[in-house]
Structure formats: structure tokens, C-alpha cells
Amino acid sequence: MVSVFSLRQSFFESASMMSQLSHKHLLLNYGICVCTDEHIMVQEYVRFGSLDTYLKRNRNTINITWKLEVAKQLAWALHHLEEKSLIHGNVCARNVLVTREEDRKTGTPPFIKLSDPGISITVQPREILLERIPWVPPECVKDSRTLSLAADKWSFGTTLWEIYCGGEQPLAAYDTAKKLLFYEDKHQLPAPKWTELASVINSCMDYEPLHRPSFRALIRDLNSLYTPDYELLVESDTVPSRHRAPGLAGAFESQEPTQFQARHLIFLQLLGKGNFGSVEKCRYDPLQDNTGEVVAVKKLQHSTAEHLRDFEREIEILRSLQHENIVRYKGVCYSAGRNNLRLVMEFLPFGSLRDYLSKNRERFDHSKLLLYASQICKGMDYLAEKRYVHRDLATRNILVESEFRVKIGDFGLTKVLPQDKEYYTVREPGESPIFWYAPESLTESKFSVASDVWSFGVVLYELFTYSEKRCSPPAVFMEQMGEDKQGQMIVYHLIDLLKRNYRLPAPEGCPAEIHSLMKRCWAPEPSDRPLFRDLARTVDDIQDSQSG
């Protein structure tokens, strides 16, 4: 575990190093502001932002001459550091800032400055180092204490690749396991078709640190590169390296990146907040032009180690699910290590089914409600096939994509059934949605596909009451047991009601066959409840008969 003191010390060291340097291609650092809760580094303002974003935003106008000029300027900045035996330790395109645009009419070239390194990799958590492959060199991934001047040369090679490829992230589609395999088998990034530039990149990214050239030699190599013939190159073209990792071919080109950068997540709106976390509507805007995709971002707040483990388990579960009626996983974001992990999901514009029903009751007929019920059954049947128990099935956790599609969300309580059992016993304490729970879940903490079926019966009830608050499961049960009941007494009285065969009443105007289906889901014995697959067929049959 990285201490706050170590991070703070590294911050001050970085600020101190930058304040003592003076070079035209190094960002000016005016000083630091020390506050109680946070420390701020005060730097010169740079109008045109980070190089990677600038490259992506202007990919149709930037030519190879522009890129080569910027690469040379960065090499000169790093040469200055090397002469002073100072290690930057975080060279990448996002830490290079564009201070002046090119003016082709006057022949004025672009101008860049290298920013501060931030927190040193020597005190960063290991998961951050793995995420930052291939900027962090292999020797530092093995042991970050081996950070040396040679590390900047490796990172410069990676940044050269970024510049040539228009700001694209190398290995963006690789998870950390594939990134480690990439290093372990000593592979290289896909080589640019410009063979001379590919040679420079490979010399920087030599797996033997002592074999990497000095920045003076790199400047000489870059100065010898340019000929007008290379203007004709398709600049984004790369060819597969002879050293590409076996089994990884095509992953770079075809997979959607699942690692999101915190700096590009722009907060738009708070969607929901609980005791331990929140869900936010954000725009992921890597081009910083308000054209990025809108996503939903779930994060923990004031989390314990146990909450973090549960959150990581939720992410792994959602990552493994692919179904049209289950919310789609998009990726994760580490803003400052494992403790600031965020889950990035597709954003569904109409929110929870509970709120959607209550706000738009006049737009629904029974056919639409049955369509939603059928889709929920099909999503839950898919979960059951994968031996997942949701444990929190309710309309508040069903999200609305459109008037004709809903998706199951919130897998915070989901468990995987052991291979030798058909139920899961929950031992950890915590707040529970008891009014959606089956009797065996309340009395023995047993959860199974059958207990999810019980919850689906409650969801059916919610659908046909249009999620009206006065008819909500908690309101109806509390009215039966008396409003004065509190705490654990509520659970005892709820169990007593269910043992006496009390069930939620038929919603007003609910077809008899739908109420009958609810009661089948609420059978006292788990083995007497229907399967989700059978429920889906029954719901579809009822829908067909009503529409016919």
C-alpha cells in the first residue's frame, strides 16, 4: 500500500525539479500552493492542450513534417534533462503540451513543451504501472526502483509511436495480462511503414536498458530522417512487427479499448447515490470538443477494503456478460490507483424502470408491460445459465434504453453459485432489499435462481402497479404489519406474514393470468417456482393472446 506521505513527497520533488529547470521546451513551473486537503502546482497556461488530444483532433491537417518537428523538440527537452542527469519518468504524448500552432503561410513551426512528470512511478501502485505499459519500461515494471535515465528513452520511443500514429494509444485494447505477456515475450509495437522511423523507435525500446541510445544520438537520427518522399506515406499505416506476441495478433486493431483515462471523463450529472457509491453521467471526450460518447460511471465513496473487493467482483461479473437485456460493460478507469477504481458502462437515457413507469403511466398498456417482463426473464435466464444469482432484482435496478427495450443493471449483490450447490449462503451483514426477498433468503440467508424468481414476481407486481409509491412492496407490507415496527422487528414480522401465506395483492386492473404467474413465483418451496425460461415463454404466450 502506497502511503500518503510518499505520494506527497514525490509531488514536492517533481515540483522542485521543474522549478529549477529553464529550457524553451520545458513547461514553466511558477511554484506550489500548499492547502489542507490538496496541493496545487502552479504552471504556465498552455492554450492548445495535450499533444495526444491535439493530434487526434487535427489528424486530417497534420502532416509528417509537423510530427517530425514536434518529435525533435521533445528530444531536445529530454536531452537537456539527460545532461543534468535528471529523470523525467513520465514521458508520453499527454504530458507534452502544444503552446503554438503551425502557421504554414509564414513558415512558423508548431511549438511544444514537456510538462512535469507528476507522481513518480517509484511510489505508484503496481496496477498503475501495469496500466501504463508500454510507456513504463519493462525493467521498471519488474522493479520500479530501477528507474533510470534509460527509462526516458524507452518512453520517448513509445511517444514517437504515438506521434506518428496521430495520438492513438499503443496496446489500448490489451488488458494488463496481455500487456505483461507483451513484455515477457519481448515484443515490439506494430512498426511504422516508414522503416527509418521504425528503426529509431526500436532502438529506444531495446529491452536491454544499456543499449538504448543517448538523446544526442536520437536527435542526430531524427535530423537525418526527413525527405520529401515521406509526405506520400499513409501516416497511420503500421505493419505487424515480426515480434508481435503470438495469439495477440489483431487485438490491437479490432478490440474496443476498455481502459478509460480520468482526464477525459467530464462530469455531466449525478444519476444516483447510495451509502457506498454513486453513479454519474459523464462524457468521455478524448478530443475535448464535446463530441465524445456519454457513459455511466459508477464509483465508490469512502470505501473500505471489503467494499473495494466487492466492487472489483461486480466489475468482473459485468465484464463477463453479453446479452441484449443486460447493461453493457464498457471498461474501467484508474484515476489514482486501485482505491479510485471506476466502472464505465453504457448510458441508458431513460433511467430506471421504476421512475420511467411512474412518470409515463399514460403511455403504457399491458402489452408494453409484458414486453418488459419478457425481456427481464430472458436476461435473468442468461444469468441463470452462467450460474449467477442477482440478489437485487427490482424495477429500480432495471434500466430503460428505449420505449421497447429494458436492461438489467446493478450487479453489486450478485454472487456466483458454487459448482456443487444450487444456492449461495450470504454471511456478510449489510442492508438488504428485504421486501423483494424470498422466505429462505430472509430466514436462512440462502440465495438461488429460485430466490431470484421470487424477486421477479415482485417485479411483475411493480410493473402492473406502475411503480406507484402508495402501492410499493415496502408500503403494502408495512401497512399489514403496522407502521410502528422498526429495525430487526420488521424482518421478523415480514417472515411471519409470508409464513402465514400473505402475498402482495393483485394490482388494480391486472389480468388474472398475470396475478396467477406472480403467485407461482411466490411459492413457499423454491423447487415449486418456475424457471426463468418457462416464465419467458408464459409471458410471451400471454402477450400473444392479448394482442390477438
N, C-alpha and C positions, 0 to 999 in steps of 0.2 A: 504494500500500500504506500502510495506516494504521500509524504507529509505536506501540509500547507506551507510549512516553513521552507521546505526545499523548493516548492514552486515559486514562493515569494522571492527567495534568494536568487533563483535563476532569472526572474523578471528584472530584478535590480541589476544583475550582472549584464544582461542584454542591453538595458538602458545605458549603463555606464560605458559599455564598449562602443555603442553607436554615438554617444555624446562626445567621445574623444577622437572620432574619425572625421576627416574632411576630404571628400572626393566628389567630383561632379556627378558620378553615377551612384552615389550612396545617399539615401534619404537623410535629410537633416533632422536631428533629434534635439528639440529645444529643452527637454527636461522631463521630470515626472511630477505628478500630483499625488501625494500620499493621503488617502482617505481612510476612514474607519473600516468601511466594507469593501472597498476596492481601490486599486492603484491604477493610475492612468498615465500612459506615456504620451507626451505632447510632441507632435511631429509636424513637419510642414504639410500643407494641404496639397494634394495631388488631384488635378481636375479630372483626368481621364481613366482613373481606376486601375484595377489589376490587369496584368498583361494577358492572362488566360481568358478573362471575360472580353477584353478588347479584341483579341484575336477572333473569338467566336462571333462577336457582334459585327465585325468588319471583314469576315472571311472572303467576301466577294470582291473586295477592293485592295486587300493587302497582297503584295507580290513577294517573290523570293528575295528581291533586293532589300525590301523592308525588313524581312525576317533576319537576313544575314547581318544587317546593320545593328539590329537590336541584340543579336547574339554576341557580336563583337563588344558592344557597350557593356553587357553583363560580364563578359570575360575580363574586361579592363577593371571593373569594380572588384571582382574576385582576385585578380592579380594584385591589386592594392592591398587587400586583406592578407593574401599569402605572403607578401613582402614583409608585413608586420607580424607574421606568424599568428594571425587571428583566424579562428574557425567560425564561419557563419553558422553552419549546422542545419540550415533550413532553406536551402536554395530550391526554388520552384517557381513556376510562372505566376502563381497567385501572390507571391511575395515580391514580384517585380512590378513596379508602378509606371504607368505611361504619363510623363509630365508634359510632353509636347507631341502634337500630331505632325505627320509629314505634310509638307507643302510642296507638291510637285512643280507648281508654277515657278516658285523661287528656288527650287532645288534644296529646300531645307529638310534634313532627315528627321525621323522621329527621335525622341529622346526619352530614355528610361532611367529609373533609379531603383536600386535594390533596397528593400525595406529591412527592418530589424528582424532577427531570427525568431523572436518570441521566446517561449519556454524551451529550454534546451532538451534535446532528446535524451540526455543522460538522466533526467528526472521524470520523463514521461512514462505513463503506464505502458506495459508491453502491448496491450491491444491497440494503442495508438500507433506504436511503431509498426505493427503488422499492417494496419490500415494504410500507412504511409509508404509501404512498398509500392513502386520501385524508387522513390526519392531517397528513403533511408537506405544506405548501402548494406550489403549482406553482412559485413563484419560487425556493424552496429546492431543489426537485428539479433545476432548471436549474443553480443555483449555491448550494450550502449556505452560502456565506459571506454571502449576502444575508439571513440570519436577522435578523429584527427583531421589534418588538412586534406588528406586523401578523400575524406567523405564529401567535401565540397565538390571535388572533381567528378565523383560518381553522380552527385545530384545535378551538376551542370550538364552532364550527358543526358540525363532524363529530361531536363528543362529544354535542351536543344531539340530533343524529340518532340516535346510539347509545342515548341515554337514552329517547327517545320509542319506539324500536323494541325495547325490552326487552333491551338489551345485545347485539343482533345486530351483527356486523361488516359495515360497508358495503364493497361490492365484494369480498366474501370469495371469490367464485367466479372473480374475474378473475386471470389471470396478469399478470406485470409488463408484457408488451407491451400488453395491453388496458388496464391502468391508465395507461400512458403515453399511449395513444390517447385515453383519457377526458380527460386534462389537455390534450393538444394541441388537441383539438376543443372545449375549454372547456364540458364538460358538467356537469350538476348531479346530485346524488344523487336517487333517487326521492323525490318530495315527499310529506310527511305530508298526510293529508286535512284536518288542522287548518291551514287556509290561513294564519292569522296566525303560527303557529309556523314554517310553511314559509317565510314571508317573512323571519323573523328568521334562520333557518338560511342562506338565500340571501344575506342582507346580510353575514353573517360570511364566507361562501365566495365573495366577489366576487373575480374574477381580477385585479383591479387592487388591490394592497395598500392604497393610499392611500384607497380608497373604503370600506374596512371601518370600521364604527362603533367608537367607544370602548366600554370596558366599562361606563362610567357610563351611556351611551346604551342599551346592551344590557340593563342592569338595569332601566332605565325601561321598555323594551319588554316585558320578561318580567313586570314588575309589572302591566302593563296587559292581559296575555293572558287571565287566568283568568276564566271564567264557568262556573257550574254546568252549562250546556248541554253542555260538552265532556266531562263524565263519561259521556255516552252514546256517545261515539266508540268504534269498534273500534280500540284504540290501536296495534295492529300494522299497521293498514292504511296503505299508501302508494300514491300514484298515480304512474304513469310521468311523469317530468319531460318537458317539451317539449324539453329539451336533452339527452335521452338519446342516447348515441352510436349512430349507425347501425350495424346489424349486431351490436350488443351486446344488443339487447332480449331479455329472457328469461334472459340468462346469470346475472343476479343471483338470480333466483328458482329456477332449475332445476338449476344445476350443483352438484355436491358440492364444498365447499371443499377445496383442496389445499395450503393454507398452514397449518401447524400451529405453535402457539405453544409454545416450550420450557417455559414456566412451567406448562403443563397436562400435560406428559408426565411421568408418575410411574413411576419405575423399579420393576419387579417382579422381574426375574430375568435373569441373563446366559444367553443361548441359545448363543452361540458366540464364539470369539475367534481371530483369526489374527494374522499378522505386522503387518498394517497397519490392521486394523479389528476391529470387534466387532458382534454383533447382540444386541439386548436386547429382552426382553419388557417392554412398557410399557402403562400405561393412559392413554389421552388423556381427561382428566377436566375439561373446562371448567367444569362445575358444582361441582367439588370435593366431590362427595358419593358417590364410589366407584361411580357408575353409568356412567362413560364406557366407551368401546369399548377393548378390548385390541388392541394393534397390535404389529408387529415393527418395530424401529428399527435401521437399520444406520448406523454412523458410523465415520469414520476416526480413527486414533490416531497421533500423531507422524508426520503425513503430510507428504510433500514436494509441491511444486507439480505434479510429474508424477502422483503418486498422486491428487491432487485433480482433475486433468483427467480421469483415468481414471474416477474416481468420478462426476463430472458426466456423463461419456459413458454410464456404466451407468444412471444415473437417466433420461437422455433415452431410452435404449433401452427400459427398462421402462415408461416413461410411454406409449410408442407401442404397447404390446402389450395386446391384449384377447382372451383366449382362456380357456376354462374349465379348461384344463390348464396354465396359466401363472400363477404367483403374481401377485396383483393389486396394482398400484401405487396408493397412496392419497394421497401427497403428499410434501412436503419441509418441513424445519424449519431456519430460520436462527436460531441462538441468539446469535451474536455475529459475524455476518459470514460471508463465503464460506468461511473456514477451519474453521468449525464447522457445516458443512452436514450434515444428517442425512436419510436416506431413510426414509420411513414406508411400510410395506407391510402387507397383511393378515397377521394372525397365524394360523398353522395349528397347531392344538393338539397334533398327534401328532408333530411334529418331522420329522427326516429319515427318508427311506425306509430308509436303511441301518440306523439304530438301531431303527426300527419292526419291520423284518424279524427282526433278531437277538433282539429281546425277545419277539416274539409268534409264533415259528415254528409253534407247535402250532395256531394259528388259521388257517393258510393251506393251501389246496390249489392245484393247478396252475391251476385256473380263475381264482382270485384273482390269481395272479402274472401270468397272461396279460392280465387286465383292466388291471393297472397298465402292462404293456408296451404295450398298445394305446393307452392314454391318453398315454403318453410319446411314442409315434410320432406321434400326432395333434398334440400340442403342438409337436414338432420339425418336422413338415411345415408347420405355420403359420409357424414361424420361417424355414424354407427359402423359403417363398413371399415373405417380406419381405426375403430375401437376407441374413439374419443367420446367422452361424456361432457356435454357442455356445462351443465350445472347452473346456468343462469339464463335459461330461455324465457324471454318475456318480450312484449312489444317494445319496451324501452331499448332493448338490445337488437332489434330488427331495424335495419336502415333502408330507406326508400331511395332507389335510384331513379325511378320514374313512376308514372301512374300505373305502369304494367309490370314492374319488377321490384322485388324486395330482396334484401340480402341479410344473412345472419352475421352479426358482429359481436364484439367484446368477448374475447376468449380468456379473460383474466382468471376465471374459476375453472377452466377446462382441465380435465385430467385424462390420462391415457389408461385404459383398462389393462391390468396385468394379464399376461397370456393365459394364466391358469385360472382366472376368475372372471365372472360376468358382472362384478360390481367393484366399486372402489370405496374404501373406508377413509373418510377425511378425519384427520386427527388434529389439524391446526385450528385454533379458535379464530373467530373473525365474524364480521357482520354477514348475515345470510339473508337472501330473499325468501323468507320462510313461507310466505303466503303462496308461493309457486312450488313449494316442496312437497314431495310425496311423503306418506306417513313413515316409511322406513328411513327416509333421509332425516326426518325430524327425531325419530326415536333411537336410531342406531347409527346415524351418520353414514348410511350406505347410499351410494350413488351409482346408477347404471343407466343403460339406454332406456330401460323401463321407467326410471325416475324422470328422465327427460321427456318421455311420452306423457307422464302425468303433467309436467310443466306445459307441454303443448296443448293439453286440454284447457289449461288456464289461459293460454294464448288465444285459443278459439273463443273462449268466453270474452276476453278483451276485445277481439275483433268485432264480435256481434253486439258489444255494448259501446262500440266506437270509442273505447278508452275514456269514457266519462268518469270523472273523479268520484262522483257520488256512487257509481257502480263498481269502482275498482275493487279487486280482491281484498286488499287491506281494509277498505271501508266496510265491505259487507261482512267480513269475518269479525271485525272489531265490534260491529253493531250486534252481532249474535252473542259475543262473549262479554260485552259491557265495556264502555269507553274508559272505565277506571282502571282497567288492567294495565300493568306496566312491566317492563323488563322481562325476566325469565318466565313470569306468570303468563305472559301472552303465549309463549311456546306451549306451556302445559295445557292451557285452555284450548289452543288450536288442535293439539293432539287429541284431546278429549272429544272435541267436535267431530273430527274425522273418524275416530273410533266408533262414534255413535251414528256414523254414515251420513253426517251432514255434508252437503256439497253445495257449491255455488249454484244459485238458481238459474233457470232458463232465462236468458236475456229477452227483453221485450221484443216481440216480433220475430224471434229466432225460429227457423224451421225445426220441426220435431226431430228430423233425422240428424240435424247438426247437434242438438242438445243430447240426443242419444249417443252420438260419437264422443262428446265431451265425457259423458258418464262412463263409457267404455275405457277412456284414458284414465279415469279416476277409480278404476277397480282396486280394491284393497290389496289384493295379491299382485305383485309385479308380473308374475307369469301369465296373468289373465288379461294384461293390457296388450293392445295390438302393436304390431311392428310399424315403424315409420313407412316402410314400403307399402304395406297394406293400407295405412292411413291415406297415403297419397292417392292410391287407386280409388279408395272410397270417396275422397273429396272430389276427385275428378269426375267420378260417376254422378255424384250429387249435382255437380255443376252442369254436367251434360243434360241431366234430366230436367233441371230448372230452365236451362236455355232452350231446350227442345219444347 
